[in-house]
Amino acid sequence: MAACWLLKTEPSTYSWQDLVREKRTVWDGITNAAALIAIRQMKQGDEALIYHSGGERAIVGIAKIVKGAYQDPKRDDPKLAVVDVAPVKALAQPVALADIKSRNDLADFPLVRISRLSTMPVTADHRKVLRELGVA
C-alpha cells in the first residue's frame, strides 16, 4: 500500500478548489526542516490528504502524488524540495480539526501533536479513521 501524507494549505492562498480547477500543481513553499523531510519521502502514487488551515481547519479532499520529490525549480537551494499533486476526490464530509482532536484513536496523529508542520505522514491506522470520518 502506498504511503499517505497530510498537506496543509491556507485556502485563501491555495485551496482544494484551486487544485481541482488546475488538475495538477507543484506543492511548494515548504521551508521547515521537519516538513521537508516528509516532502523528500513522498513518492509517485502516494496519497495526500489536503487540509485547509486558517479559519476552516479541516481535511477537505484526497489527492495523489503524481511526481515524487525533486528540487524546487524556482529556488536556488538544493535543500528545498517539492512534489507534484493531483486531486482524486473531495471528501463527502470535511474532517474538522476539532473532531480529530476529540478522538482517542487520533491522539498521537501529528496534526494534533505537532500542529505547526505543513506536511506530515499519516499512518495506515490514522488514514483508515480519517477516511471513515470523511466518508471517503
Stockholm file with secondary structure:
# STOCKHOLM 1.0

chainA/1-136         MAACWLLKTEPSTYSWQDLVREKRTVWDGITNAAALIAIRQMKQGDEALIYHSGGERAIVGIAKIVKGAYQDPKRDDPKLAVVDVAPVKALAQPVALADIKSRNDLADFPLVRISRLSTMPVTADHRKVLRELGVA
#=GR chainA/1-136 SS CCCEEEEEECTTTSCHHHHHHHSCEEECCCCCHHHHHHHHHCCTTCEEEEEECTTTCEEEEEEEEEEEEEECTTSSCTTCEEEEEEEEEEEEEEEEHHHHHTCGGGTTCHHHHSTTCSEEEECHHHHHHHHHHTTC
#=GC SS_cons         CCCEEEEEECTTTSCHHHHHHHSCEEECCCCCHHHHHHHHHCCTTCEEEEEECTTTCEEEEEEEEEEEEEECTTSSCTTCEEEEEEEEEEEEEEEEHHHHHTCGGGTTCHHHHSTTCSEEEECHHHHHHHHHHTTC
//
